[in-house]
């Protein structure tokens, strides 16, 4: 049996909040001493009181923000950073967020993470939604952009480490998206890696803690800027179909996989993709730089996350030069639209669903080519259907 080391950082149930902490391999796994997990609390401006946890496996580091829904601020391996330079420079504490502001898009005032979850109640644009209540009647909700999970502090956070090979390192956290007369959804997430690996895993479990059936939505808004994003960078994915979300994106659908450099004239483009999977039901997507010697890849189950959104926002650097690779349970249309097309999943009382994404950073041309070959193998001889115009049901 694997021996586990556990260390609590935050616990609402035990009234625990560790201001600063550092755990290292020297203490916990002397045979594998090079890793560390540290916690600190940020100060100043709108980030006052924000907790961040840095998981460093000896080679790869990832910064997690428990105060912001256990989002991942960035990851770094040598000269490759996963993340982007948002105009939002501080890690904004949820107490300063007003999700309903500016017509329901206040979510953008804290948007600067590498990987931020959207949901759990809804994803997509703000607006009024009418749906069946738990008692069978009709009720309405004024939805805000991308839901609230990214602006809810974690109630429980702990470090868990296997003390025998392969010394799996984990940061686990629980975030509750609950309210009276509304959803009672619980997210348990685990961000894990192994010492000196170029890979990490994000593994989430969502449970309905209410007494009745509950809708939910989940989208991983995973955002990349330089050095991977640049003029000539390429997005790769095995796809069954691609559709632009609006007439503006339709004008460039033939070049949806390729990126331009920063431009003040650029207007965001969004594409909706249905990814293909291998025999194990998993797909693989990637973003590589122009030289094809650096890349990131993301592997996940299309049963868990059947929809893929590609967001291209190659505007000026000062405004946020970024692209989003966004696996989800649905597309980020209004929830009412997604419900009408059967893409809003439901959980019965006490039921749970899971989603796991494996992320790897590839540091040379041989590794980047291998990822491309794996993607091509999934695509096989199947030709993607590329719609020249938005598709009503997509």
C-alpha beads as a LAMMPS data file, in Angstrom:
LAMMPS data file: protein, C-alpha beads

394 atoms
393 bonds

1 atom types
1 bond types

-500.0 500.0 xlo xhi
-500.0 500.0 ylo yhi
-500.0 500.0 zlo zhi

Masses

1 110.0

Atoms # bond

1 1 1 0.000 0.000 0.000
2 1 1 1.253 3.469 -0.932
3 1 1 2.080 5.646 2.055
4 1 1 0.551 9.112 1.783
5 1 1 1.771 12.391 3.161
6 1 1 -1.049 14.898 3.772
7 1 1 -0.852 18.538 4.743
8 1 1 -3.898 20.786 5.108
9 1 1 -3.574 24.360 3.841
10 1 1 -7.192 25.526 4.039
11 1 1 -10.184 23.956 5.752
12 1 1 -13.477 25.690 6.402
13 1 1 -14.728 22.652 8.329
14 1 1 -11.678 22.695 10.655
15 1 1 -11.282 26.486 10.734
16 1 1 -7.759 26.241 9.278
17 1 1 -5.967 28.770 7.085
18 1 1 -2.208 28.470 6.687
19 1 1 -0.794 31.868 5.702
20 1 1 2.547 30.554 4.443
21 1 1 3.905 27.047 4.032
22 1 1 6.546 25.094 2.142
23 1 1 6.803 21.334 1.871
24 1 1 9.760 19.801 0.044
25 1 1 10.956 16.454 -1.168
26 1 1 13.876 16.650 1.248
27 1 1 11.389 16.237 4.107
28 1 1 8.793 13.930 2.561
29 1 1 10.553 11.808 -0.088
30 1 1 14.309 11.912 0.619
31 1 1 14.938 9.562 -2.310
32 1 1 13.352 12.179 -4.596
33 1 1 14.268 15.508 -3.008
34 1 1 13.932 18.015 -5.866
35 1 1 10.244 18.981 -5.669
36 1 1 8.355 21.458 -3.482
37 1 1 4.872 22.803 -2.784
38 1 1 4.587 26.270 -1.294
39 1 1 1.706 28.524 -0.290
40 1 1 1.612 32.276 0.141
41 1 1 -1.006 34.987 0.557
42 1 1 -0.849 37.961 -1.789
43 1 1 -1.125 41.558 -0.649
44 1 1 -1.857 44.930 -2.187
45 1 1 -4.570 46.274 -4.461
46 1 1 -7.401 43.987 -5.506
47 1 1 -5.312 40.875 -4.824
48 1 1 -5.206 41.508 -1.063
49 1 1 -5.827 38.213 0.718
50 1 1 -5.613 35.937 -2.340
51 1 1 -4.044 32.527 -1.628
52 1 1 -1.779 30.949 -4.239
53 1 1 -0.098 27.549 -4.201
54 1 1 2.998 26.790 -6.303
55 1 1 3.569 23.144 -7.204
56 1 1 7.121 22.609 -8.486
57 1 1 8.110 19.090 -9.520
58 1 1 11.807 19.922 -9.914
59 1 1 11.361 20.849 -13.552
60 1 1 7.801 22.020 -14.176
61 1 1 5.998 24.525 -11.965
62 1 1 2.302 25.391 -11.854
63 1 1 0.641 28.172 -9.863
64 1 1 -2.843 27.483 -8.475
65 1 1 -5.262 30.055 -7.039
66 1 1 -7.543 28.454 -4.411
67 1 1 -9.204 31.826 -3.805
68 1 1 -10.266 31.933 -7.454
69 1 1 -11.991 28.583 -7.787
70 1 1 -8.763 26.533 -7.879
71 1 1 -7.927 28.072 -11.253
72 1 1 -4.435 27.617 -12.692
73 1 1 -2.675 30.961 -13.130
74 1 1 0.257 29.696 -15.181
75 1 1 2.738 26.873 -15.690
76 1 1 6.417 27.126 -16.609
77 1 1 8.959 24.688 -18.015
78 1 1 12.332 26.204 -18.940
79 1 1 11.583 28.884 -21.568
80 1 1 7.959 27.857 -22.154
81 1 1 5.246 29.557 -20.155
82 1 1 1.660 28.359 -20.302
83 1 1 -0.455 31.445 -19.773
84 1 1 -0.914 34.898 -21.260
85 1 1 -0.442 38.588 -20.546
86 1 1 -3.909 39.797 -19.677
87 1 1 -4.654 43.487 -19.182
88 1 1 -5.774 42.340 -15.703
89 1 1 -2.439 42.335 -13.856
90 1 1 -3.485 41.380 -10.322
91 1 1 -4.991 38.109 -9.127
92 1 1 -8.317 39.714 -8.264
93 1 1 -9.986 38.638 -5.031
94 1 1 -13.627 37.571 -5.561
95 1 1 -14.749 40.152 -3.010
96 1 1 -13.947 42.809 -5.632
97 1 1 -15.822 41.064 -8.429
98 1 1 -19.315 42.077 -9.533
99 1 1 -20.334 39.439 -12.040
100 1 1 -23.563 41.251 -12.901
101 1 1 -21.799 44.533 -13.820
102 1 1 -21.688 45.908 -17.376
103 1 1 -24.657 43.837 -18.476
104 1 1 -23.471 40.625 -16.872
105 1 1 -19.874 40.478 -18.128
106 1 1 -18.152 41.501 -14.879
107 1 1 -16.344 38.123 -15.007
108 1 1 -13.870 39.748 -17.398
109 1 1 -12.584 42.070 -14.655
110 1 1 -10.653 39.167 -13.097
111 1 1 -9.870 37.178 -16.247
112 1 1 -6.132 36.449 -16.452
113 1 1 -5.677 32.739 -15.707
114 1 1 -4.016 30.140 -17.895
115 1 1 -6.811 27.642 -17.137
116 1 1 -10.042 28.961 -15.689
117 1 1 -13.166 26.879 -15.271
118 1 1 -16.470 28.247 -16.547
119 1 1 -19.656 26.947 -14.906
120 1 1 -20.849 25.151 -12.910
121 1 1 -24.356 26.509 -13.279
122 1 1 -23.798 27.965 -16.744
123 1 1 -21.245 28.908 -19.349
124 1 1 -21.528 31.353 -22.209
125 1 1 -22.993 34.852 -22.509
126 1 1 -25.229 36.587 -19.974
127 1 1 -28.983 36.818 -20.326
128 1 1 -32.324 35.589 -19.053
129 1 1 -32.933 31.841 -19.125
130 1 1 -36.327 30.188 -18.622
131 1 1 -36.340 26.568 -17.539
132 1 1 -38.236 23.941 -15.556
133 1 1 -37.991 24.303 -11.787
134 1 1 -37.468 21.409 -9.382
135 1 1 -41.243 21.322 -8.758
136 1 1 -42.056 21.102 -12.473
137 1 1 -43.068 24.719 -13.022
138 1 1 -41.293 27.419 -15.011
139 1 1 -38.670 29.666 -13.485
140 1 1 -36.207 32.251 -14.793
141 1 1 -32.607 33.112 -14.009
142 1 1 -30.521 36.139 -14.982
143 1 1 -27.287 34.432 -15.990
144 1 1 -23.908 36.170 -15.951
145 1 1 -20.975 35.463 -18.253
146 1 1 -19.448 32.007 -17.676
147 1 1 -21.037 31.370 -14.270
148 1 1 -19.535 31.788 -10.837
149 1 1 -17.148 28.895 -10.098
150 1 1 -14.003 30.900 -10.978
151 1 1 -14.871 33.489 -8.326
152 1 1 -15.620 31.166 -5.417
153 1 1 -12.864 30.496 -2.845
154 1 1 -11.994 26.875 -2.130
155 1 1 -13.322 25.561 1.185
156 1 1 -10.761 22.758 1.493
157 1 1 -7.204 22.600 0.124
158 1 1 -4.571 19.991 0.895
159 1 1 -1.244 18.655 -0.343
160 1 1 -1.112 14.887 -0.883
161 1 1 2.115 13.085 -1.815
162 1 1 2.873 9.420 -2.476
163 1 1 5.899 8.568 -0.364
164 1 1 6.873 5.681 -2.621
165 1 1 7.714 5.703 -6.355
166 1 1 6.571 7.298 -8.586
167 1 1 6.018 9.950 -5.859
168 1 1 2.831 11.464 -7.287
169 1 1 2.455 15.087 -6.127
170 1 1 -1.066 16.467 -5.725
171 1 1 -2.808 19.674 -4.730
172 1 1 -6.471 18.917 -3.992
173 1 1 -9.266 21.388 -3.393
174 1 1 -13.031 21.616 -2.973
175 1 1 -15.144 24.485 -4.295
176 1 1 -18.881 24.663 -3.580
177 1 1 -21.253 26.276 -6.084
178 1 1 -24.352 26.224 -3.883
179 1 1 -27.236 28.438 -2.917
180 1 1 -30.702 28.214 -1.426
181 1 1 -33.259 27.786 -4.180
182 1 1 -30.557 27.009 -6.732
183 1 1 -27.779 24.551 -7.546
184 1 1 -25.989 22.517 -4.893
185 1 1 -22.920 21.532 -6.902
186 1 1 -19.591 20.488 -5.438
187 1 1 -16.288 20.490 -7.304
188 1 1 -13.344 18.432 -6.094
189 1 1 -10.247 19.044 -8.176
190 1 1 -6.828 17.447 -8.111
191 1 1 -3.833 18.975 -9.889
192 1 1 -1.083 16.369 -10.040
193 1 1 2.353 15.736 -11.496
194 1 1 5.391 13.534 -10.933
195 1 1 8.915 14.671 -10.057
196 1 1 10.859 16.041 -13.033
197 1 1 7.993 15.375 -15.438
198 1 1 6.955 17.621 -18.335
199 1 1 3.317 16.688 -17.703
200 1 1 0.520 17.538 -15.305
201 1 1 -3.052 16.356 -14.865
202 1 1 -6.203 18.236 -13.906
203 1 1 -8.820 15.812 -12.614
204 1 1 -12.230 17.114 -11.530
205 1 1 -15.292 15.518 -9.958
206 1 1 -18.608 17.389 -9.859
207 1 1 -21.303 16.099 -7.516
208 1 1 -24.923 17.152 -7.152
209 1 1 -25.427 17.549 -3.385
210 1 1 -29.070 18.578 -3.815
211 1 1 -32.170 16.407 -3.499
212 1 1 -33.359 16.841 -7.100
213 1 1 -32.031 16.648 -10.632
214 1 1 -29.645 19.517 -11.464
215 1 1 -28.328 20.882 -14.745
216 1 1 -24.671 21.821 -14.968
217 1 1 -22.139 23.045 -17.502
218 1 1 -18.352 22.985 -17.491
219 1 1 -15.805 24.544 -19.830
220 1 1 -12.026 24.707 -19.391
221 1 1 -11.083 28.145 -20.742
222 1 1 -7.384 27.359 -21.337
223 1 1 -5.506 30.399 -22.602
224 1 1 -2.147 30.702 -24.361
225 1 1 -0.015 33.681 -25.293
226 1 1 3.683 33.896 -26.251
227 1 1 6.002 32.094 -26.611
228 1 1 3.743 29.415 -28.118
229 1 1 1.346 31.915 -29.651
230 1 1 3.010 33.998 -32.358
231 1 1 2.695 34.735 -36.038
232 1 1 2.895 31.357 -37.760
233 1 1 1.800 29.321 -34.733
234 1 1 -0.486 26.385 -35.529
235 1 1 -3.406 24.721 -33.757
236 1 1 -3.757 20.965 -34.338
237 1 1 -6.720 18.720 -33.517
238 1 1 -8.437 15.690 -35.034
239 1 1 -11.919 16.933 -35.870
240 1 1 -15.152 15.644 -37.338
241 1 1 -16.532 19.123 -37.988
242 1 1 -15.708 22.808 -37.614
243 1 1 -18.169 25.701 -37.694
244 1 1 -17.646 29.429 -37.190
245 1 1 -19.787 30.986 -34.486
246 1 1 -20.702 34.078 -36.512
247 1 1 -20.338 35.620 -40.015
248 1 1 -17.152 37.445 -38.989
249 1 1 -15.394 34.203 -38.007
250 1 1 -16.791 32.552 -41.155
251 1 1 -14.687 34.822 -43.359
252 1 1 -11.511 33.184 -42.002
253 1 1 -12.707 29.629 -41.400
254 1 1 -10.353 28.219 -44.043
255 1 1 -7.413 29.442 -41.941
256 1 1 -8.849 28.586 -38.518
257 1 1 -5.752 26.537 -37.520
258 1 1 -3.212 29.316 -38.187
259 1 1 -2.364 32.430 -36.229
260 1 1 -1.347 35.961 -37.117
261 1 1 0.822 38.281 -35.091
262 1 1 -0.651 40.960 -32.830
263 1 1 -2.870 43.504 -34.595
264 1 1 -4.948 46.398 -33.278
265 1 1 -7.422 45.716 -36.092
266 1 1 -8.152 42.106 -35.144
267 1 1 -11.670 41.187 -33.983
268 1 1 -11.973 37.939 -32.045
269 1 1 -12.924 34.771 -33.927
270 1 1 -14.577 31.728 -32.379
271 1 1 -14.936 28.254 -33.895
272 1 1 -16.970 25.290 -32.634
273 1 1 -15.377 21.863 -33.157
274 1 1 -16.474 18.275 -32.650
275 1 1 -13.203 16.416 -31.941
276 1 1 -12.488 12.857 -33.004
277 1 1 -11.170 10.267 -30.545
278 1 1 -8.967 7.178 -30.567
279 1 1 -10.152 3.685 -29.656
280 1 1 -9.881 4.570 -25.971
281 1 1 -12.262 7.489 -26.459
282 1 1 -9.599 10.164 -25.981
283 1 1 -8.655 13.048 -28.202
284 1 1 -5.434 15.053 -28.426
285 1 1 -5.093 18.740 -29.304
286 1 1 -2.016 20.936 -29.535
287 1 1 -0.669 24.448 -30.044
288 1 1 2.827 24.697 -31.508
289 1 1 5.077 27.658 -32.245
290 1 1 6.201 28.778 -35.684
291 1 1 9.520 26.895 -35.511
292 1 1 7.727 23.672 -34.492
293 1 1 10.211 23.110 -31.682
294 1 1 7.906 24.038 -28.769
295 1 1 4.328 22.918 -28.161
296 1 1 1.689 22.162 -25.598
297 1 1 -0.727 19.261 -25.876
298 1 1 -3.975 18.462 -24.079
299 1 1 -5.460 14.947 -23.963
300 1 1 -8.924 14.146 -22.624
301 1 1 -12.046 11.998 -23.044
302 1 1 -14.611 13.175 -25.602
303 1 1 -17.290 11.383 -23.601
304 1 1 -16.537 13.677 -20.650
305 1 1 -15.907 16.790 -22.756
306 1 1 -17.545 16.332 -26.177
307 1 1 -17.331 19.947 -27.398
308 1 1 -14.239 21.997 -28.252
309 1 1 -14.211 25.755 -28.721
310 1 1 -11.301 27.572 -30.353
311 1 1 -11.050 31.265 -29.402
312 1 1 -8.653 33.408 -31.433
313 1 1 -7.984 36.872 -30.006
314 1 1 -4.774 38.009 -31.647
315 1 1 -5.267 41.705 -30.942
316 1 1 -2.653 44.114 -29.671
317 1 1 -0.336 42.832 -26.944
318 1 1 -1.528 45.541 -24.533
319 1 1 -5.121 44.404 -25.027
320 1 1 -4.403 40.691 -24.512
321 1 1 -2.806 38.690 -27.352
322 1 1 -4.239 35.232 -26.661
323 1 1 -5.896 32.104 -27.944
324 1 1 -8.175 29.786 -26.004
325 1 1 -8.328 25.991 -26.403
326 1 1 -11.544 25.221 -24.560
327 1 1 -12.843 21.665 -24.032
328 1 1 -16.325 21.599 -22.531
329 1 1 -19.548 19.748 -21.887
330 1 1 -21.150 22.104 -24.416
331 1 1 -20.356 25.135 -26.517
332 1 1 -20.338 28.591 -24.862
333 1 1 -23.627 29.675 -26.402
334 1 1 -26.441 30.862 -24.155
335 1 1 -27.602 28.025 -21.899
336 1 1 -31.108 28.092 -23.369
337 1 1 -29.716 27.495 -26.869
338 1 1 -27.500 24.631 -25.682
339 1 1 -30.410 23.069 -23.785
340 1 1 -32.598 23.142 -26.895
341 1 1 -29.914 21.159 -28.727
342 1 1 -29.427 18.564 -25.988
343 1 1 -26.038 19.732 -24.770
344 1 1 -26.795 20.698 -21.157
345 1 1 -26.104 17.611 -19.007
346 1 1 -28.018 16.865 -15.819
347 1 1 -27.029 15.123 -12.599
348 1 1 -29.493 13.221 -10.467
349 1 1 -29.396 13.729 -6.695
350 1 1 -26.085 12.467 -5.316
351 1 1 -24.686 11.651 -8.763
352 1 1 -21.306 12.827 -10.009
353 1 1 -19.425 13.277 -13.250
354 1 1 -15.706 13.442 -13.902
355 1 1 -13.391 15.220 -16.311
356 1 1 -9.635 14.725 -16.633
357 1 1 -7.218 16.644 -18.845
358 1 1 -3.583 15.622 -19.293
359 1 1 -1.311 18.503 -20.314
360 1 1 2.243 18.148 -21.609
361 1 1 4.883 20.648 -22.710
362 1 1 7.082 19.514 -25.604
363 1 1 10.550 21.026 -25.778
364 1 1 12.120 19.942 -29.090
365 1 1 11.191 19.359 -32.719
366 1 1 11.147 15.570 -32.387
367 1 1 8.638 15.671 -29.540
368 1 1 6.496 18.228 -31.388
369 1 1 6.457 16.059 -34.521
370 1 1 5.460 13.035 -32.446
371 1 1 2.414 14.917 -31.119
372 1 1 1.448 15.873 -34.672
373 1 1 1.739 12.244 -35.762
374 1 1 -0.498 11.103 -32.904
375 1 1 -3.112 13.675 -33.864
376 1 1 -2.914 12.654 -37.531
377 1 1 -3.352 9.019 -36.515
378 1 1 -6.615 9.856 -34.729
379 1 1 -7.803 11.861 -37.744
380 1 1 -6.944 9.004 -40.097
381 1 1 -8.643 9.232 -43.468
382 1 1 -11.679 11.014 -42.122
383 1 1 -12.067 14.412 -43.757
384 1 1 -13.301 17.159 -41.439
385 1 1 -16.510 18.920 -42.430
386 1 1 -15.675 22.634 -42.427
387 1 1 -18.805 24.767 -42.577
388 1 1 -18.359 28.008 -44.536
389 1 1 -21.118 29.662 -42.465
390 1 1 -22.427 29.369 -38.878
391 1 1 -24.529 26.263 -38.326
392 1 1 -27.792 26.803 -36.470
393 1 1 -27.561 23.686 -34.304
394 1 1 -23.845 23.987 -33.442

Bonds

1 1 1 2
2 1 2 3
3 1 3 4
4 1 4 5
5 1 5 6
6 1 6 7
7 1 7 8
8 1 8 9
9 1 9 10
10 1 10 11
11 1 11 12
12 1 12 13
13 1 13 14
14 1 14 15
15 1 15 16
16 1 16 17
17 1 17 18
18 1 18 19
19 1 19 20
20 1 20 21
21 1 21 22
22 1 22 23
23 1 23 24
24 1 24 25
25 1 25 26
26 1 26 27
27 1 27 28
28 1 28 29
29 1 29 30
30 1 30 31
31 1 31 32
32 1 32 33
33 1 33 34
34 1 34 35
35 1 35 36
36 1 36 37
37 1 37 38
38 1 38 39
39 1 39 40
40 1 40 41
41 1 41 42
42 1 42 43
43 1 43 44
44 1 44 45
45 1 45 46
46 1 46 47
47 1 47 48
48 1 48 49
49 1 49 50
50 1 50 51
51 1 51 52
52 1 52 53
53 1 53 54
54 1 54 55
55 1 55 56
56 1 56 57
57 1 57 58
58 1 58 59
59 1 59 60
60 1 60 61
61 1 61 62
62 1 62 63
63 1 63 64
64 1 64 65
65 1 65 66
66 1 66 67
67 1 67 68
68 1 68 69
69 1 69 70
70 1 70 71
71 1 71 72
72 1 72 73
73 1 73 74
74 1 74 75
75 1 75 76
76 1 76 77
77 1 77 78
78 1 78 79
79 1 79 80
80 1 80 81
81 1 81 82
82 1 82 83
83 1 83 84
84 1 84 85
85 1 85 86
86 1 86 87
87 1 87 88
88 1 88 89
89 1 89 90
90 1 90 91
91 1 91 92
92 1 92 93
93 1 93 94
94 1 94 95
95 1 95 96
96 1 96 97
97 1 97 98
98 1 98 99
99 1 99 100
100 1 100 101
101 1 101 102
102 1 102 103
103 1 103 104
104 1 104 105
105 1 105 106
106 1 106 107
107 1 107 108
108 1 108 109
109 1 109 110
110 1 110 111
111 1 111 112
112 1 112 113
113 1 113 114
114 1 114 115
115 1 115 116
116 1 116 117
117 1 117 118
118 1 118 119
119 1 119 120
120 1 120 121
121 1 121 122
122 1 122 123
123 1 123 124
124 1 124 125
125 1 125 126
126 1 126 127
127 1 127 128
128 1 128 129
129 1 129 130
130 1 130 131
131 1 131 132
132 1 132 133
133 1 133 134
134 1 134 135
135 1 135 136
136 1 136 137
137 1 137 138
138 1 138 139
139 1 139 140
140 1 140 141
141 1 141 142
142 1 142 143
143 1 143 144
144 1 144 145
145 1 145 146
146 1 146 147
147 1 147 148
148 1 148 149
149 1 149 150
150 1 150 151
151 1 151 152
152 1 152 153
153 1 153 154
154 1 154 155
155 1 155 156
156 1 156 157
157 1 157 158
158 1 158 159
159 1 159 160
160 1 160 161
161 1 161 162
162 1 162 163
163 1 163 164
164 1 164 165
165 1 165 166
166 1 166 167
167 1 167 168
168 1 168 169
169 1 169 170
170 1 170 171
171 1 171 172
172 1 172 173
173 1 173 174
174 1 174 175
175 1 175 176
176 1 176 177
177 1 177 178
178 1 178 179
179 1 179 180
180 1 180 181
181 1 181 182
182 1 182 183
183 1 183 184
184 1 184 185
185 1 185 186
186 1 186 187
187 1 187 188
188 1 188 189
189 1 189 190
190 1 190 191
191 1 191 192
192 1 192 193
193 1 193 194
194 1 194 195
195 1 195 196
196 1 196 197
197 1 197 198
198 1 198 199
199 1 199 200
200 1 200 201
201 1 201 202
202 1 202 203
203 1 203 204
204 1 204 205
205 1 205 206
206 1 206 207
207 1 207 208
208 1 208 209
209 1 209 210
210 1 210 211
211 1 211 212
212 1 212 213
213 1 213 214
214 1 214 215
215 1 215 216
216 1 216 217
217 1 217 218
218 1 218 219
219 1 219 220
220 1 220 221
221 1 221 222
222 1 222 223
223 1 223 224
224 1 224 225
225 1 225 226
226 1 226 227
227 1 227 228
228 1 228 229
229 1 229 230
230 1 230 231
231 1 231 232
232 1 232 233
233 1 233 234
234 1 234 235
235 1 235 236
236 1 236 237
237 1 237 238
238 1 238 239
239 1 239 240
240 1 240 241
241 1 241 242
242 1 242 243
243 1 243 244
244 1 244 245
245 1 245 246
246 1 246 247
247 1 247 248
248 1 248 249
249 1 249 250
250 1 250 251
251 1 251 252
252 1 252 253
253 1 253 254
254 1 254 255
255 1 255 256
256 1 256 257
257 1 257 258
258 1 258 259
259 1 259 260
260 1 260 261
261 1 261 262
262 1 262 263
263 1 263 264
264 1 264 265
265 1 265 266
266 1 266 267
267 1 267 268
268 1 268 269
269 1 269 270
270 1 270 271
271 1 271 272
272 1 272 273
273 1 273 274
274 1 274 275
275 1 275 276
276 1 276 277
277 1 277 278
278 1 278 279
279 1 279 280
280 1 280 281
281 1 281 282
282 1 282 283
283 1 283 284
284 1 284 285
285 1 285 286
286 1 286 287
287 1 287 288
288 1 288 289
289 1 289 290
290 1 290 291
291 1 291 292
292 1 292 293
293 1 293 294
294 1 294 295
295 1 295 296
296 1 296 297
297 1 297 298
298 1 298 299
299 1 299 300
300 1 300 301
301 1 301 302
302 1 302 303
303 1 303 304
304 1 304 305
305 1 305 306
306 1 306 307
307 1 307 308
308 1 308 309
309 1 309 310
310 1 310 311
311 1 311 312
312 1 312 313
313 1 313 314
314 1 314 315
315 1 315 316
316 1 316 317
317 1 317 318
318 1 318 319
319 1 319 320
320 1 320 321
321 1 321 322
322 1 322 323
323 1 323 324
324 1 324 325
325 1 325 326
326 1 326 327
327 1 327 328
328 1 328 329
329 1 329 330
330 1 330 331
331 1 331 332
332 1 332 333
333 1 333 334
334 1 334 335
335 1 335 336
336 1 336 337
337 1 337 338
338 1 338 339
339 1 339 340
340 1 340 341
341 1 341 342
342 1 342 343
343 1 343 344
344 1 344 345
345 1 345 346
346 1 346 347
347 1 347 348
348 1 348 349
349 1 349 350
350 1 350 351
351 1 351 352
352 1 352 353
353 1 353 354
354 1 354 355
355 1 355 356
356 1 356 357
357 1 357 358
358 1 358 359
359 1 359 360
360 1 360 361
361 1 361 362
362 1 362 363
363 1 363 364
364 1 364 365
365 1 365 366
366 1 366 367
367 1 367 368
368 1 368 369
369 1 369 370
370 1 370 371
371 1 371 372
372 1 372 373
373 1 373 374
374 1 374 375
375 1 375 376
376 1 376 377
377 1 377 378
378 1 378 379
379 1 379 380
380 1 380 381
381 1 381 382
382 1 382 383
383 1 383 384
384 1 384 385
385 1 385 386
386 1 386 387
387 1 387 388
388 1 388 389
389 1 389 390
390 1 390 391
391 1 391 392
392 1 392 393
393 1 393 394
